[in-house]
Amino acid sequence: MNRTDRLYALVEDLRAIAPRCRSARELAQRFEVSVRTIERDITALQESGVPIYAEPGRKGGYAIDKKMSLPPLNFTPAEAVAIAVALSRAGDQPFGRQARSALRKVVAAMPGAEGDLARELARRVQMVRPHSEPDDDIQPLGAEGISRAIEEALLRRRVLRLEYADAKGALTSRDVEPGVFLGGRGGFWYLVAWCRLRDDVRVFRLDRIAAATVTPERSPDRPLEGFASGVPEMIVHGTSLE
């Protein structure tokens, strides 16, 4: 990244998180330059009239005048994650850097609780890719309403009741605790969940789910890492809101 692009990106990064601040060390790591270079860049921006100021203290850093940030937006956590999923599926593309910058602004401008919920939901929507195969075409998500039920269960942390067909078409009814919404191999989407019928983590392909109902029961808190480990020989890409 040349200096002109870095100066622009610095302003956009600080604008996205305003009125919060970033330390010179964090900015240096983010832009892969020295702390001294960041300090010189900030000075140059201040001298050009950009309203950046320094917050003193151990947790201080550089911040930009909040009037240059976006007001709170009426994006829902699910909408923010939907944008992130679309970006992660697109890979490298024209204006990709600008698209990711726009997403950071959206999340930073959300009210605190909504932003935190969006980040938690994003951790539970992941992409996987085999080590040696290229991306495949995206397949249908299954019967109508299945994806929406899973989204709601993940967002509200509720137990799902599934009617699930195995490879031979035999149906079973299962109560599951949703963990991760997973997309990748063959273009299919999967639900990784704790299956109470099998008393273990199971992976459910969406096009084999005949019905899904969100129950009133809240899912117990289970470590996220336990769900992702059930998919061998895969590279797991978390959905990023940064």
N, C-alpha and C positions, 0 to 999 in steps of 0.2 A: 504494500500500500504506500503510495507516495504521500508527501506531506500535506498537499492540498486535500486529498481524499481523507487523510487522517483527521485533519482539522474539522472537516465537515462531519465526519463520523463521531468525533468527540462531542460536538454540539448536540447531535442527534441522540447520542447515548445519554448525556446528562438531561436533555429535554424529556426523554422517555421515562426517567425515574424521578423527575422533579416532584415535590421539593426535597426528596431524599438526596444524599450525596454519595460520591464514590471517592475513595482515597487515591492518591497518585499511584500507589503500588498496584491497586486493583486495575486502574486504567492502563498502567504499563503492561501488566500481564495480558489484559484484554487485547491490546494493540501490538503486543510483542515488540516493545521498545523499552528503553531505560526510563527510570523514574525521572531523571534529569530532562530527558526529551519531552516527557509529558508536562513537566513544569514549564519548560520553554514554550510549548504549544499553548498552554493555558494563558501564559503571559501575553502571547501574541494575540490570542482571541480577545482577552480583556482590553488590550490596547486598540483593537479594531471596533470596540463598542459592544461586544457580546456580554450580557450581564451575568457573568460567572463570578461567584464569590467563594471564599474559603471558610469552611466551618472548622473552628478550632477544636481541640480535644482528641482523646484517644480514638474515638469513633467518628472523628470528623473527616473532612475531605473537601472535594469541590462540588458545588451545586449551582444550578442555573435558576434564575428568577422564575418563580412558579407561574408568572404571567405568560411565559413562553411555553408552558406545558398545556396539555389538553385538559379540559374540564372532565369531571366524571362522566363516563359513557354508560349507556343502557345496554351494553353487551352482557349476555349471560355467560357464566363459566363454560357452558356447553358450546356456545357460539365461538368463544375464544379458542377452545380446544379444536373445534371443527376447522378453523383457519389454520391452526398449527398442523393438523393432520394433512390438509390439502397441500401445505408447503412441503411436508416431509415426503409425500408421494411424488411431488413434482421433481425433486432432485435439483440439479443445476439447471437454471433457466435464466432467460433475460430478466433483468431487474430483480433477481433473486435476493440480492443484498438489501434492496429497498423494501421488498416485501417483508423480510424478516424484521427490518427496522420498524415498519408500520405495525407489525404484530406486537413488538415490545412496547410501543406507544399505547396500543389498545389495552394491554394488560396492566401497564403502569398507571393508566388513567382510571382503571376500574376502582370502585370503593374497596377499602382494605379487605373486608371479609370476602367479597366476591372474587378479588384477585387471588387470595389464598386458596379459595375453593377451586378456582380454575387451575392453579398449579398442582393441587392434589389430584384433581381429575386427570390432568395431563400425564402424571406419573403412571396412571393406570390404563393409558392408551399407548400401546407400543407397536413398533414395526419389527418384523423379523425377516431375515434374508439368509438363504443357504449360502455356505461358503463358496460354492462353485457354480451356482446357477444365476442367470440374469433375472431381472424382474419380469414377472408375468403380467398378463392382462388382469385387471381387477374383475373378480367374479361377483355375481349377485349376492346380496346379503341374506337371502333366504326369504321365508314367508313374510307377508306384510306385518309390520308391527314388531317383529323380532328385535331388530336393531334398536328401535325406540325403547322397548322394554329393558334391554340391557343397559342402554344409556341412562335411563331413569334409575335403575337399580344401582349402578355405579355411583351416580351423582348423589342419591339419597342414602346409599349404603344399606340396601334392603336385600333380603333373601329372594331368589327367583325360583319359581316352580316351572320346570321344563318338561316338555314331551319330546324325547330325543330318539332318533332312529340311528341304529348302528349301521355298519357297512352293508349288512344283509337286509336292512329295512325294518328290523324288529324294533318296536317302540317300547320305551320305558319311561316312567314318570319319576322325576328326581327333583329334590329341593337342593339348590346349590347356593353357595356364598360367592358372589362374583369377585374376582381379583383383578384380572387384566383383560382388556379388549385388545386382541392381537391380530395384526394383519401381516400377510407376507407370502408364504410358500404357495405357489400356484395361483396367486392372486386372491386366495380365499381369506375370509376373516374368521377368527376363532374367539371363543370365550374360554379363558382359563379360570377355573373356579374350584372351590372345595366342594366335592360331591358328597352329600350326606349318605347316599345309598352305598357308595364305595368306601366312604370314610378316608378319602384321600384326594389329592389334586387331580383333576381330569381336564382334558382339552376338548371342547365341544365345537365342531364346525358349524357355522351359522346356517348353511343351507340344509343341514340335517336336523335342525331344531324345528319341530312341527308347531309348537306353541310355547309361549313364554309369558308368565304372569308375575307381576311384581306383588309380593306379599307385604303385609304390614310389618313383618318381623325385621328388626334391624340385624344386619350381619355383624358377627363378632369381628373385632379387629385382629387381623392376621398379618404377619410381616409380608410386605409386597414381594420381597426376594424369593419367598417360598413358592409363589405362583410362577414366576418367570423361569425358575430352574427346571420346570417340567418339560421344556422344549429343547431337546438335545441338538447339538451340531448346528446351532443357529447363531447369527449375530443379532443381538437385540438392540434396537434403536429406540430410546425413549422419545416421546413427543416433546419437543422443546418449545417453551414459551419465551425463550431468550434469543 
